């Protein structure tokens, strides 16, 4: 069994007040609000996560 990916703060969360954390895996990614971790997380399949990150990098 592989070790779960560690959560990390998004580089797009620059100011520390409105942060999201993500953890990636071969299956996709999970995203959560750092101020409300107890609320759970959203999971995205790899194709959707890759498309989102690509659009962010292209400033779309």
PDB file of N, CA, C and O in Angstrom:
ATOM      1  N   UNK A   1       0.841  -1.171   0.000  1.00  0.00           N
ATOM      2  CA  UNK A   1       0.000   0.000   0.000  1.00  0.00           C
ATOM      3  C   UNK A   1       0.891   1.241   0.000  1.00  0.00           C
ATOM      4  O   UNK A   1       1.877   1.293   0.736  1.00  0.00           O
ATOM      5  N   UNK A   2       0.558   2.229  -0.810  1.00  0.00           N
ATOM      6  CA  UNK A   2       1.380   3.433  -0.891  1.00  0.00           C
ATOM      7  C   UNK A   2       0.986   4.443   0.188  1.00  0.00           C
ATOM      8  O   UNK A   2      -0.139   4.439   0.687  1.00  0.00           O
ATOM      9  N   UNK A   3       1.930   5.298   0.530  1.00  0.00           N
ATOM     10  CA  UNK A   3       1.693   6.340   1.518  1.00  0.00           C
ATOM     11  C   UNK A   3       0.826   7.432   0.899  1.00  0.00           C
ATOM     12  O   UNK A   3       1.085   7.856  -0.228  1.00  0.00           O
ATOM     13  N   UNK A   4      -0.196   7.893   1.612  1.00  0.00           N
ATOM     14  CA  UNK A   4      -1.035   8.965   1.063  1.00  0.00           C
ATOM     15  C   UNK A   4      -0.217  10.226   0.815  1.00  0.00           C
ATOM     16  O   UNK A   4       0.727  10.519   1.548  1.00  0.00           O
ATOM     17  N   UNK A   5      -0.584  10.959  -0.212  1.00  0.00           N
ATOM     18  CA  UNK A   5       0.091  12.218  -0.517  1.00  0.00           C
ATOM     19  C   UNK A   5      -0.143  13.202   0.621  1.00  0.00           C
ATOM     20  O   UNK A   5      -1.175  13.152   1.291  1.00  0.00           O
ATOM     21  N   UNK A   6       0.799  14.078   0.834  1.00  0.00           N
ATOM     22  CA  UNK A   6       0.672  15.087   1.882  1.00  0.00           C
ATOM     23  C   UNK A   6      -0.037  16.316   1.331  1.00  0.00           C
ATOM     24  O   UNK A   6       0.114  16.666   0.160  1.00  0.00           O
ATOM     25  N   UNK A   7      -0.807  16.959   2.189  1.00  0.00           N
ATOM     26  CA  UNK A   7      -1.474  18.198   1.831  1.00  0.00           C
ATOM     27  C   UNK A   7      -0.440  19.306   1.714  1.00  0.00           C
ATOM     28  O   UNK A   7       0.519  19.339   2.485  1.00  0.00           O
ATOM     29  N   UNK A   8      -0.621  20.212   0.761  1.00  0.00           N
ATOM     30  CA  UNK A   8       0.246  21.384   0.634  1.00  0.00           C
ATOM     31  C   UNK A   8      -0.594  22.582   0.230  1.00  0.00           C
ATOM     32  O   UNK A   8      -1.614  22.444  -0.447  1.00  0.00           O
ATOM     33  N   UNK A   9      -0.153  23.759   0.653  1.00  0.00           N
ATOM     34  CA  UNK A   9      -0.879  24.984   0.336  1.00  0.00           C
ATOM     35  C   UNK A   9      -0.689  25.323  -1.139  1.00  0.00           C
ATOM     36  O   UNK A   9       0.414  25.214  -1.675  1.00  0.00           O
ATOM     37  N   UNK A  10      -1.759  25.729  -1.776  1.00  0.00           N
ATOM     38  CA  UNK A  10      -1.689  26.123  -3.174  1.00  0.00           C
ATOM     39  C   UNK A  10      -0.800  27.350  -3.341  1.00  0.00           C
ATOM     40  O   UNK A  10      -0.847  28.271  -2.527  1.00  0.00           O
ATOM     41  N   UNK A  11       0.002  27.360  -4.390  1.00  0.00           N
ATOM     42  CA  UNK A  11       0.833  28.532  -4.679  1.00  0.00           C
ATOM     43  C   UNK A  11      -0.019  29.719  -5.108  1.00  0.00           C
ATOM     44  O   UNK A  11       0.472  30.848  -5.141  1.00  0.00           O
ATOM     45  N   UNK A  12      -1.280  29.486  -5.435  1.00  0.00           N
ATOM     46  CA  UNK A  12      -2.197  30.565  -5.792  1.00  0.00           C
ATOM     47  C   UNK A  12      -2.833  31.191  -4.548  1.00  0.00           C
ATOM     48  O   UNK A  12      -3.571  32.170  -4.662  1.00  0.00           O
ATOM     49  N   UNK A  13      -2.561  30.651  -3.389  1.00  0.00           N
ATOM     50  CA  UNK A  13      -3.076  31.181  -2.125  1.00  0.00           C
ATOM     51  C   UNK A  13      -1.981  32.016  -1.485  1.00  0.00           C
ATOM     52  O   UNK A  13      -1.352  31.592  -0.515  1.00  0.00           O
ATOM     53  N   UNK A  14      -1.759  33.183  -2.022  1.00  0.00           N
ATOM     54  CA  UNK A  14      -0.607  33.992  -1.639  1.00  0.00           C
ATOM     55  C   UNK A  14      -0.728  34.672  -0.282  1.00  0.00           C
ATOM     56  O   UNK A  14       0.275  34.789   0.422  1.00  0.00           O
ATOM     57  N   UNK A  15      -1.911  35.122   0.110  1.00  0.00           N
ATOM     58  CA  UNK A  15      -1.980  36.004   1.280  1.00  0.00           C
ATOM     59  C   UNK A  15      -2.232  35.321   2.618  1.00  0.00           C
ATOM     60  O   UNK A  15      -2.262  36.019   3.632  1.00  0.00           O
ATOM     61  N   UNK A  16      -2.407  34.071   2.689  1.00  0.00           N
ATOM     62  CA  UNK A  16      -2.571  33.385   3.964  1.00  0.00           C
ATOM     63  C   UNK A  16      -3.956  33.456   4.578  1.00  0.00           C
ATOM     64  O   UNK A  16      -4.228  32.717   5.523  1.00  0.00           O
ATOM     65  N   UNK A  17      -4.843  34.307   4.090  1.00  0.00           N
ATOM     66  CA  UNK A  17      -6.195  34.405   4.636  1.00  0.00           C
ATOM     67  C   UNK A  17      -7.198  33.535   3.881  1.00  0.00           C
ATOM     68  O   UNK A  17      -8.124  32.999   4.490  1.00  0.00           O
ATOM     69  N   UNK A  18      -7.037  33.392   2.618  1.00  0.00           N
ATOM     70  CA  UNK A  18      -7.954  32.623   1.777  1.00  0.00           C
ATOM     71  C   UNK A  18      -7.192  31.506   1.093  1.00  0.00           C
ATOM     72  O   UNK A  18      -6.932  31.564  -0.109  1.00  0.00           O
ATOM     73  N   UNK A  19      -6.833  30.486   1.864  1.00  0.00           N
ATOM     74  CA  UNK A  19      -5.965  29.434   1.355  1.00  0.00           C
ATOM     75  C   UNK A  19      -6.724  28.148   1.060  1.00  0.00           C
ATOM     76  O   UNK A  19      -7.709  27.811   1.717  1.00  0.00           O
ATOM     77  N   UNK A  20      -6.237  27.457   0.066  1.00  0.00           N
ATOM     78  CA  UNK A  20      -6.684  26.097  -0.187  1.00  0.00           C
ATOM     79  C   UNK A  20      -5.458  25.198  -0.154  1.00  0.00           C
ATOM     80  O   UNK A  20      -4.338  25.628  -0.430  1.00  0.00           O
ATOM     81  N   UNK A  21      -5.700  23.941   0.191  1.00  0.00           N
ATOM     82  CA  UNK A  21      -4.646  22.939   0.193  1.00  0.00           C
ATOM     83  C   UNK A  21      -5.027  21.860  -0.803  1.00  0.00           C
ATOM     84  O   UNK A  21      -6.206  21.602  -1.046  1.00  0.00           O
ATOM     85  N   UNK A  22      -4.025  21.246  -1.366  1.00  0.00           N
ATOM     86  CA  UNK A  22      -4.259  20.167  -2.330  1.00  0.00           C
ATOM     87  C   UNK A  22      -3.326  19.013  -2.018  1.00  0.00           C
ATOM     88  O   UNK A  22      -2.271  19.186  -1.407  1.00  0.00           O
ATOM     89  N   UNK A  23      -3.740  17.834  -2.451  1.00  0.00           N
ATOM     90  CA  UNK A  23      -2.853  16.663  -2.426  1.00  0.00           C
ATOM     91  C   UNK A  23      -3.145  15.893  -3.708  1.00  0.00           C
ATOM     92  O   UNK A  23      -4.296  15.595  -4.027  1.00  0.00           O
ATOM     93  N   UNK A  24      -2.088  15.584  -4.428  1.00  0.00           N
ATOM     94  CA  UNK A  24      -2.215  14.911  -5.705  1.00  0.00           C
ATOM     95  C   UNK A  24      -1.835  13.450  -5.603  1.00  0.00           C
ATOM     96  O   UNK A  24      -1.042  13.046  -4.752  1.00  0.00           O
ATOM     97  N   UNK A  25      -2.422  12.665  -6.497  1.00  0.00           N
ATOM     98  CA  UNK A  25      -2.079  11.250  -6.615  1.00  0.00           C
ATOM     99  C   UNK A  25      -2.200  10.874  -8.086  1.00  0.00           C
ATOM    100  O   UNK A  25      -2.559  11.706  -8.919  1.00  0.00           O
ATOM    101  N   UNK A  26      -1.908   9.650  -8.393  1.00  0.00           N
ATOM    102  CA  UNK A  26      -2.025   9.176  -9.775  1.00  0.00           C
ATOM    103  C   UNK A  26      -3.480   9.181 -10.244  1.00  0.00           C
ATOM    104  O   UNK A  26      -3.743   9.196 -11.446  1.00  0.00           O
ATOM    105  N   UNK A  27      -4.416   9.167  -9.309  1.00  0.00           N
ATOM    106  CA  UNK A  27      -5.847   9.151  -9.656  1.00  0.00           C
ATOM    107  C   UNK A  27      -6.431  10.538  -9.841  1.00  0.00           C
ATOM    108  O   UNK A  27      -7.467  10.687 -10.489  1.00  0.00           O
ATOM    109  N   UNK A  28      -5.779  11.571  -9.278  1.00  0.00           N
ATOM    110  CA  UNK A  28      -6.320  12.922  -9.360  1.00  0.00           C
ATOM    111  C   UNK A  28      -5.855  13.760  -8.198  1.00  0.00           C
ATOM    112  O   UNK A  28      -4.699  13.668  -7.785  1.00  0.00           O
ATOM    113  N   UNK A  29      -6.754  14.587  -7.658  1.00  0.00           N
ATOM    114  CA  UNK A  29      -6.376  15.471  -6.565  1.00  0.00           C
ATOM    115  C   UNK A  29      -7.557  15.726  -5.646  1.00  0.00           C
ATOM    116  O   UNK A  29      -8.718  15.661  -6.050  1.00  0.00           O
ATOM    117  N   UNK A  30      -7.224  16.016  -4.405  1.00  0.00           N
ATOM    118  CA  UNK A  30      -8.201  16.442  -3.410  1.00  0.00           C
ATOM    119  C   UNK A  30      -7.874  17.882  -3.059  1.00  0.00           C
ATOM    120  O   UNK A  30      -6.706  18.266  -3.012  1.00  0.00           O
ATOM    121  N   UNK A  31      -8.913  18.685  -2.809  1.00  0.00           N
ATOM    122  CA  UNK A  31      -8.739  20.097  -2.476  1.00  0.00           C
ATOM    123  C   UNK A  31      -9.601  20.406  -1.256  1.00  0.00           C
ATOM    124  O   UNK A  31     -10.740  19.947  -1.164  1.00  0.00           O
ATOM    125  N   UNK A  32      -9.052  21.191  -0.312  1.00  0.00           N
ATOM    126  CA  UNK A  32      -9.819  21.580   0.871  1.00  0.00           C
ATOM    127  C   UNK A  32      -9.478  23.011   1.279  1.00  0.00           C
ATOM    128  O   UNK A  32      -8.435  23.550   0.909  1.00  0.00           O
ATOM    129  N   UNK A  33     -10.373  23.604   2.042  1.00  0.00           N
ATOM    130  CA  UNK A  33     -10.205  24.944   2.594  1.00  0.00           C
ATOM    131  C   UNK A  33      -9.392  24.819   3.871  1.00  0.00           C
ATOM    132  O   UNK A  33      -9.759  24.045   4.755  1.00  0.00           O
ATOM    133  N   UNK A  34      -8.297  25.560   3.992  1.00  0.00           N
ATOM    134  CA  UNK A  34      -7.451  25.445   5.174  1.00  0.00           C
ATOM    135  C   UNK A  34      -8.141  25.944   6.436  1.00  0.00           C
ATOM    136  O   UNK A  34      -7.806  25.504   7.536  1.00  0.00           O
ATOM    137  N   UNK A  35      -9.096  26.852   6.297  1.00  0.00           N
ATOM    138  CA  UNK A  35      -9.786  27.375   7.471  1.00  0.00           C
ATOM    139  C   UNK A  35     -10.936  26.473   7.919  1.00  0.00           C
ATOM    140  O   UNK A  35     -11.456  26.638   9.023  1.00  0.00           O
ATOM    141  N   UNK A  36     -11.331  25.534   7.086  1.00  0.00           N
ATOM    142  CA  UNK A  36     -12.450  24.645   7.408  1.00  0.00           C
ATOM    143  C   UNK A  36     -12.122  23.205   7.024  1.00  0.00           C
ATOM    144  O   UNK A  36     -12.903  22.551   6.332  1.00  0.00           O
ATOM    145  N   UNK A  37     -10.998  22.723   7.460  1.00  0.00           N
ATOM    146  CA  UNK A  37     -10.554  21.366   7.123  1.00  0.00           C
ATOM    147  C   UNK A  37     -11.568  20.304   7.541  1.00  0.00           C
ATOM    148  O   UNK A  37     -11.713  19.275   6.882  1.00  0.00           O
ATOM    149  N   UNK A  38     -12.262  20.566   8.635  1.00  0.00           N
ATOM    150  CA  UNK A  38     -13.234  19.595   9.143  1.00  0.00           C
ATOM    151  C   UNK A  38     -14.421  19.432   8.199  1.00  0.00           C
ATOM    152  O   UNK A  38     -15.172  18.465   8.324  1.00  0.00           O
ATOM    153  N   UNK A  39     -14.605  20.346   7.270  1.00  0.00           N
ATOM    154  CA  UNK A  39     -15.715  20.276   6.311  1.00  0.00           C
ATOM    155  C   UNK A  39     -15.459  19.237   5.217  1.00  0.00           C
ATOM    156  O   UNK A  39     -16.359  18.933   4.434  1.00  0.00           O
ATOM    157  N   UNK A  40     -14.257  18.698   5.155  1.00  0.00           N
ATOM    158  CA  UNK A  40     -13.948  17.684   4.148  1.00  0.00           C
ATOM    159  C   UNK A  40     -13.214  18.278   2.958  1.00  0.00           C
ATOM    160  O   UNK A  40     -12.620  19.352   3.049  1.00  0.00           O
ATOM    161  N   UNK A  41     -13.263  17.573   1.857  1.00  0.00           N
ATOM    162  CA  UNK A  41     -12.536  18.001   0.671  1.00  0.00           C
ATOM    163  C   UNK A  41     -13.321  17.628  -0.587  1.00  0.00           C
ATOM    164  O   UNK A  41     -14.243  16.814  -0.546  1.00  0.00           O
ATOM    165  N   UNK A  42     -12.938  18.236  -1.692  1.00  0.00           N
ATOM    166  CA  UNK A  42     -13.472  17.892  -3.008  1.00  0.00           C
ATOM    167  C   UNK A  42     -12.430  17.050  -3.726  1.00  0.00           C
ATOM    168  O   UNK A  42     -11.236  17.335  -3.633  1.00  0.00           O
ATOM    169  N   UNK A  43     -12.862  16.023  -4.438  1.00  0.00           N
ATOM    170  CA  UNK A  43     -11.949  15.161  -5.194  1.00  0.00           C
ATOM    171  C   UNK A  43     -12.189  15.347  -6.683  1.00  0.00           C
ATOM    172  O   UNK A  43     -13.330  15.430  -7.136  1.00  0.00           O
ATOM    173  N   UNK A  44     -11.100  15.412  -7.436  1.00  0.00           N
ATOM    174  CA  UNK A  44     -11.164  15.595  -8.876  1.00  0.00           C
ATOM    175  C   UNK A  44     -10.389  14.490  -9.583  1.00  0.00           C
ATOM    176  O   UNK A  44      -9.266  14.185  -9.182  1.00  0.00           O
ATOM    177  N   UNK A  45     -10.957  13.880 -10.627  1.00  0.00           N
ATOM    178  CA  UNK A  45     -10.218  12.889 -11.409  1.00  0.00           C
ATOM    179  C   UNK A  45      -9.016  13.555 -12.095  1.00  0.00           C
ATOM    180  O   UNK A  45      -8.997  14.771 -12.284  1.00  0.00           O
ATOM    181  N   UNK A  46      -8.042  12.764 -12.456  1.00  0.00           N
ATOM    182  CA  UNK A  46      -6.799  13.288 -13.028  1.00  0.00           C
ATOM    183  C   UNK A  46      -7.029  14.160 -14.259  1.00  0.00           C
ATOM    184  O   UNK A  46      -6.357  15.180 -14.410  1.00  0.00           O
ATOM    185  N   UNK A  47      -7.948  13.794 -15.137  1.00  0.00           N
ATOM    186  CA  UNK A  47      -8.194  14.596 -16.351  1.00  0.00           C
ATOM    187  C   UNK A  47      -8.712  15.987 -15.993  1.00  0.00           C
ATOM    188  O   UNK A  47      -8.287  16.978 -16.586  1.00  0.00           O
ATOM    189  N   UNK A  48      -9.619  16.064 -15.037  1.00  0.00           N
ATOM    190  CA  UNK A  48     -10.158  17.367 -14.634  1.00  0.00           C
ATOM    191  C   UNK A  48      -9.099  18.200 -13.919  1.00  0.00           C
ATOM    192  O   UNK A  48      -8.987  19.401 -14.167  1.00  0.00           O
ATOM    193  N   UNK A  49      -8.328  17.580 -13.040  1.00  0.00           N
ATOM    194  CA  UNK A  49      -7.285  18.297 -12.313  1.00  0.00           C
ATOM    195  C   UNK A  49      -6.220  18.830 -13.271  1.00  0.00           C
ATOM    196  O   UNK A  49      -5.785  19.975 -13.145  1.00  0.00           O
ATOM    197  N   UNK A  50      -5.806  18.011 -14.215  1.00  0.00           N
ATOM    198  CA  UNK A  50      -4.799  18.424 -15.198  1.00  0.00           C
ATOM    199  C   UNK A  50      -5.309  19.599 -16.029  1.00  0.00           C
ATOM    200  O   UNK A  50      -4.564  20.540 -16.302  1.00  0.00           O
ATOM    201  N   UNK A  51      -6.576  19.543 -16.429  1.00  0.00           N
ATOM    202  CA  UNK A  51      -7.162  20.641 -17.210  1.00  0.00           C
ATOM    203  C   UNK A  51      -7.209  21.927 -16.385  1.00  0.00           C
ATOM    204  O   UNK A  51      -6.878  22.997 -16.894  1.00  0.00           O
ATOM    205  N   UNK A  52      -7.613  21.834 -15.123  1.00  0.00           N
ATOM    206  CA  UNK A  52      -7.674  23.011 -14.261  1.00  0.00           C
ATOM    207  C   UNK A  52      -6.296  23.637 -14.091  1.00  0.00           C
ATOM    208  O   UNK A  52      -6.136  24.844 -14.272  1.00  0.00           O
ATOM    209  N   UNK A  53      -5.312  22.835 -13.747  1.00  0.00           N
ATOM    210  CA  UNK A  53      -3.961  23.354 -13.539  1.00  0.00           C
ATOM    211  C   UNK A  53      -3.419  23.965 -14.833  1.00  0.00           C
ATOM    212  O   UNK A  53      -2.765  25.008 -14.795  1.00  0.00           O
ATOM    213  N   UNK A  54      -3.681  23.332 -15.965  1.00  0.00           N
ATOM    214  CA  UNK A  54      -3.249  23.882 -17.255  1.00  0.00           C
ATOM    215  C   UNK A  54      -3.876  25.235 -17.534  1.00  0.00           C
ATOM    216  O   UNK A  54      -3.200  26.151 -18.003  1.00  0.00           O
ATOM    217  N   UNK A  55      -5.168  25.367 -17.247  1.00  0.00           N
ATOM    218  CA  UNK A  55      -5.850  26.649 -17.453  1.00  0.00           C
ATOM    219  C   UNK A  55      -5.310  27.723 -16.506  1.00  0.00           C
ATOM    220  O   UNK A  55      -5.135  28.872 -16.912  1.00  0.00           O
ATOM    221  N   UNK A  56      -5.049  27.365 -15.265  1.00  0.00           N
ATOM    222  CA  UNK A  56      -4.483  28.340 -14.335  1.00  0.00           C
ATOM    223  C   UNK A  56      -3.115  28.819 -14.802  1.00  0.00           C
ATOM    224  O   UNK A  56      -2.812  30.010 -14.744  1.00  0.00           O
ATOM    225  N   UNK A  57      -2.308  27.902 -15.254  1.00  0.00           N
ATOM    226  CA  UNK A  57      -0.962  28.281 -15.723  1.00  0.00           C
ATOM    227  C   UNK A  57      -1.026  29.153 -16.971  1.00  0.00           C
ATOM    228  O   UNK A  57      -0.145  29.983 -17.196  1.00  0.00           O
ATOM    229  N   UNK A  58      -2.063  28.969 -17.780  1.00  0.00           N
ATOM    230  CA  UNK A  58      -2.231  29.764 -19.002  1.00  0.00           C
ATOM    231  C   UNK A  58      -3.017  31.050 -18.732  1.00  0.00           C
ATOM    232  O   UNK A  58      -3.321  31.805 -19.656  1.00  0.00           O
ATOM    233  N   UNK A  59      -3.345  31.292 -17.451  1.00  0.00           N
ATOM    234  CA  UNK A  59      -4.124  32.476 -17.046  1.00  0.00           C
ATOM    235  C   UNK A  59      -5.471  32.561 -17.722  1.00  0.00           C
ATOM    236  O   UNK A  59      -5.893  33.646 -18.122  1.00  0.00           O
ATOM    237  N   UNK A  60      -6.164  31.427 -17.861  1.00  0.00           N
ATOM    238  CA  UNK A  60      -7.499  31.422 -18.475  1.00  0.00           C
ATOM    239  C   UNK A  60      -8.562  31.460 -17.425  1.00  0.00           C
ATOM    240  O   UNK A  60      -9.750  31.462 -17.749  1.00  0.00           O
TER     241      UNK A  60
END
